[in-house]
């Protein structure tokens, strides 16, 4: 295929957009899940399940942050910030 017909590809851009979208999705889920606390009686099974879900979502957020920090070589613009 001729280089003039090839669509550009940028790994850094794809990874940055993906991480940003995952962060947005996790943040959205945290907000929506937190709103459900009021729907259940304190100490009930569902109230505890909401609390556990928030814990898991927070851990996912933390893991994503750690992934970014430990793999900054994958994100070219993050490396330039150093």
Secondary structure, DSSP 8 states (H G I E B T S, - for coil): --GGGS----HHHHHHHHHHHHHHHHHHHHHHHHHGGGGS-TTSHHHHHHHHHHHHHHHHHHHHHHHHHHTGGG-HHHHHH-
